[in-house]
Amino acid sequence: MAFTVWGAALAAYVVAVTGRTSLGVAGLQAADRFEISAASLSMFVVVQLAVYAAAQIPVGILLDKVGSRRVLVVGAVVLAAGQLLLALVGTLPLALVARVLVGVGDATAFISVLRLVPAWFPAQRVPVLTQMTGIVGATGQIISAVPFMAVLLGHGWTPAFVSLAGLGVFMAGVAALLVRDRPAAVPGTTRTAVADVDAQGDDAVQPVGTGAEVPPSRVRAPAVKKKASLSKVVREPGAWLGFFTHFLTLFPTNTFILLWGVPFLTAGQGLSAGAASALLTISALAGIVLGPVSGVLQSRHPMRRSWLVIGAFGFVVVAWVSVLVPSTPRPMWQLVVLVIALTASATASNIGFDFARTSVPADRLGTATGMVNVGGFVASLLSIFLVGLVLDLVRPGGGYVLDDFRLAFSAQAVPWVAGLIGLLAARRATRRRMAERGVVVPPVREAIARMLGARGDGSRREP
Ligand SMILES: NCCCC[C@H](N)C(=O)NCC(=O)O
């Protein structure tokens, strides 16, 4: 039942990602239909990201009030309405309205799925399933690139977007039929285990475990939940740790994949369009390997999750510096390392949701997840804007060359520095809060020494 619920919600998220990426593959046709330059198409990306980010907190609060099922159903219908409008209109302002609807619908999917996972699965599995949600969701991009593109080329704009609208309505039906916000009884636990969770009261938080099985979190029926969640969530340092984790690690990938990566690889590095798309494919494949690895490390070493984040951040910074410092195009292997580093960074962004899960009670998880998601998308908007701004300043007429991109991508230093300062401050505050709750994070040196000692004793678990 847990996998059926997760699978149905995940399918809705795949369709949301298809909607999100559909305009990207229909760029030429959109430029033609709305009589705009290819460069103006970036406006659609910015509108979409801004709407997505702005909708996260309201959608998160709604999730805590009415549950994932209703939010997913309404979100899929709104997304379908946006696609239908886009299918029918021929003017830019109406197309932007349609894109706003698509952005709002899209904003409901990911955080609705993430709210279901800890309600249906034991805590130890949550990090891997969260990573799997991101990986499977990304296949929506393949639906845009292959079947959607085939309908677009074979039958034209209106049938292509009407079929996406149909898919949205279908997913609303699937979510209504199969998604349940919580199990009728907590599976795999005894009555006592449930009573124990209840005994901790309304504010019980999923513990930062040490790899032991913790029962699925108890999500109470909406009628029982009355408290305003936002003010409590923003006072929780762990939610900010999640926010800055997502802020620091998601934007390099979004900046590259959503807008500036292909121009940099083709106009800047001199690759063919085919070689550039091969690099994007390598990046997607790397995610399939890195996601589960990160999920397993997160559940085995929950006290060291921030080191995974800082490691991924260090990897992508070193990869970018090694590509941007030399003034000549880089060899293919170095660009491969860059796209793998970008994927590692996006993978680490999901650790932000895990910080939220272990910092706020299950009844406020929707709000906290929305807040974490805002971090990555606000940073993405800032980074995409800064890269575009520098390109505009150094070469106002377009026709960018490698030196322009070297300068422009260096602007990512701004969100990196801001994100790192926020992350370190939030980590310190979170550790203080954990200590108040009786959980003390031992220094890394001590933890490594204990692990080595434990290995000598034949034990396999970190203390
Ligand atoms: N394979 C990496 C996926 C990263 C997902 C990312 N952390 C995220 O927040 N996604 C939100 C969404 O709506 O897709």
The ligand as an SDF file (V2000), in Angstrom:
LIG
                    3D

 14 13  0  0  0  0  0  0  0  0999 V2000
   18.2810   14.5240   -9.0570 N   0  0  0  0  0  0  0  0  0  0  0  0
   18.3280   15.7030   -8.2610 C   0  0  0  0  0  0  0  0  0  0  0  0
   16.9500   16.2480   -8.0980 C   0  0  0  0  0  0  0  0  0  0  0  0
   16.9800   17.4310   -7.1750 C   0  0  0  0  0  0  0  0  0  0  0  0
   15.5740   17.8130   -6.8080 C   0  0  0  0  0  0  0  0  0  0  0  0
   15.5700   19.0720   -6.0450 C   0  0  0  0  0  0  0  0  0  0  0  0
   16.2090   18.9940   -4.7680 N   0  0  0  0  0  0  0  0  0  0  0  0
   14.2270   19.6950   -5.8420 C   0  0  0  0  0  0  0  0  0  0  0  0
   14.0560   20.3540   -4.8760 O   0  0  0  0  0  0  0  0  0  0  0  0
   13.2630   19.5520   -6.7170 N   0  0  0  0  0  0  0  0  0  0  0  0
   12.0060   20.1890   -6.5830 C   0  0  0  0  0  0  0  0  0  0  0  0
   11.1440   19.8870   -7.7570 C   0  0  0  0  0  0  0  0  0  0  0  0
    9.9760   20.3150   -7.7720 O   0  0  0  0  0  0  0  0  0  0  0  0
   11.5790   19.2260   -8.6930 O   0  0  0  0  0  0  0  0  0  0  0  0
  1  2  1  0
  2  3  1  0
  3  4  1  0
  4  5  1  0
  5  6  1  0
  6  7  1  0
  6  8  1  0
  8  9  2  0
  8 10  1  0
 10 11  1  0
 11 12  1  0
 12 13  2  0
 12 14  1  0
M  END
$$$$
